[in-house]
């Protein structure tokens, strides 16, 4: 099966979002010892790993060698900002705020992708919708730690 540009773009967006999420949450895990918060972050991290893996598989099925990961510089800057903010305030609430902002960026990007999608591949659209729903649930879950 060969994917069209629209499907490839959507899957690349999901792949990049999952990569950024994995990177950021791994970094956040090193900053907290709050057991309940760690449990939520680890679950979200696992979801991002699964999405990253599935989006990569779906891209390969559509003729693309692999997905686009988030740019290294973007990840480095995000980690540096997290570290600086953590030095100023290492509370769970502050860490949750950082995670929430990342989740909200994911929701925004995926919402744009889903709304603008006019391709024919229902498997890709359904995967994107599931990812969007998962991100929205993550936002609600993280709010409990603010």
C-alpha positions as CSV (number, residue, x, y, z in Angstrom):
1,X,0.0,0.0,0.0
2,X,1.3,3.4,-0.9
3,X,0.2,6.4,1.0
4,X,-0.7,9.8,-0.4
5,X,1.0,13.0,0.8
6,X,-2.0,13.7,3.1
7,X,-1.6,10.4,5.0
8,X,2.1,10.6,5.2
9,X,1.8,14.2,6.6
10,X,-0.7,13.1,9.2
11,X,1.4,10.1,10.3
12,X,4.6,12.1,10.3
13,X,2.8,14.6,12.6
14,X,1.7,11.9,15.0
15,X,5.2,10.4,14.9
16,X,6.9,13.7,15.7
17,X,4.4,14.5,18.5
18,X,5.0,11.1,20.0
19,X,8.8,11.5,19.8
20,X,8.6,14.9,21.5
21,X,6.3,13.5,24.2
22,X,8.6,10.6,24.9
23,X,11.6,12.9,25.2
24,X,9.9,15.4,27.4
25,X,8.2,12.9,29.7
26,X,11.5,11.0,30.2
27,X,13.1,14.3,31.2
28,X,10.2,15.1,33.6
29,X,10.4,11.7,35.2
30,X,14.0,12.5,36.4
31,X,12.7,15.6,38.2
32,X,10.0,14.2,40.4
33,X,9.5,11.6,43.2
34,X,5.7,12.1,43.5
35,X,4.5,8.5,43.2
36,X,1.1,9.3,41.8
37,X,2.5,11.8,39.3
38,X,5.2,9.3,38.3
39,X,2.6,6.7,37.6
40,X,0.7,9.0,35.3
41,X,3.8,10.2,33.5
42,X,5.0,6.6,32.9
43,X,1.6,5.6,31.5
44,X,1.6,8.6,29.2
45,X,5.2,7.8,28.2
46,X,4.1,4.2,27.3
47,X,1.2,5.6,25.2
48,X,3.7,7.8,23.3
49,X,6.0,4.9,22.7
50,X,3.1,2.8,21.3
51,X,2.0,5.7,19.1
52,X,5.5,6.3,17.9
53,X,5.9,2.6,17.0
54,X,2.5,2.3,15.3
55,X,2.9,5.5,13.3
56,X,6.3,4.2,12.1
57,X,4.8,0.9,11.1
58,X,1.9,2.7,9.3
59,X,4.4,4.9,7.5
60,X,6.4,1.9,6.3
61,X,3.2,0.2,5.1
62,X,2.6,3.3,3.0
63,X,6.0,3.3,1.4
64,X,7.9,5.7,3.7
65,X,11.1,4.4,5.2
66,X,10.5,5.9,8.7
67,X,8.7,8.7,10.5
68,X,10.1,12.1,11.2
69,X,11.3,12.5,14.8
70,X,11.2,15.9,16.5
71,X,14.2,18.0,15.7
72,X,17.1,17.4,18.1
73,X,17.5,21.1,18.7
74,X,13.8,21.4,19.7
75,X,14.2,18.5,22.1
76,X,17.3,20.0,23.6
77,X,15.7,23.4,24.1
78,X,12.6,21.8,25.7
79,X,14.8,19.9,28.1
80,X,16.8,22.9,28.9
81,X,13.7,25.0,29.6
82,X,12.3,22.2,31.8
83,X,15.4,22.1,33.8
84,X,15.5,25.8,34.3
85,X,11.9,26.0,35.3
86,X,12.4,23.0,37.7
87,X,15.3,24.8,39.4
88,X,13.0,27.8,40.1
89,X,10.1,25.6,41.2
90,X,10.4,21.8,41.6
91,X,6.8,21.3,42.8
92,X,4.6,18.6,41.2
93,X,2.2,21.4,40.2
94,X,4.9,23.2,38.2
95,X,6.0,19.9,36.5
96,X,2.3,19.2,35.7
97,X,2.0,22.6,34.2
98,X,4.9,21.9,31.9
99,X,3.4,18.5,30.9
100,X,0.0,20.1,30.4
101,X,1.5,22.7,27.9
102,X,3.1,19.9,25.9
103,X,-0.2,17.9,25.9
104,X,-2.1,21.0,24.8
105,X,0.4,21.5,21.9
106,X,-0.2,17.9,20.8
107,X,-4.0,18.5,21.0
108,X,-3.7,21.6,18.9
109,X,-1.5,20.0,16.2
110,X,-3.6,16.9,16.0
111,X,-6.9,18.8,15.9
112,X,-5.6,20.8,13.0
113,X,-4.5,17.7,11.2
114,X,-7.8,15.9,11.7
115,X,-9.9,18.9,10.7
116,X,-7.9,19.6,7.5
117,X,-7.6,15.9,6.5
118,X,-9.5,15.2,3.3
119,X,-7.7,12.0,2.3
120,X,-9.3,8.6,1.8
121,X,-7.3,6.4,4.2
122,X,-9.8,5.7,7.1
123,X,-7.2,3.7,9.0
124,X,-4.9,6.8,9.3
125,X,-7.8,9.1,10.1
126,X,-9.1,6.7,12.8
127,X,-5.6,6.4,14.3
128,X,-5.3,10.2,14.4
129,X,-8.7,10.5,16.1
130,X,-7.7,8.0,18.7
131,X,-4.4,9.8,19.4
132,X,-6.3,13.1,19.7
133,X,-8.8,11.5,22.2
134,X,-5.9,10.1,24.2
135,X,-4.1,13.5,24.3
136,X,-7.4,15.2,25.4
137,X,-7.7,12.6,28.2
138,X,-4.1,13.2,29.2
139,X,-4.8,16.9,29.5
140,X,-7.6,16.2,31.9
141,X,-5.6,13.8,33.9
142,X,-2.6,16.1,34.3
143,X,-4.9,19.0,35.4
144,X,-5.4,17.1,38.7
145,X,-1.8,17.7,39.6
146,X,-1.9,21.5,39.1
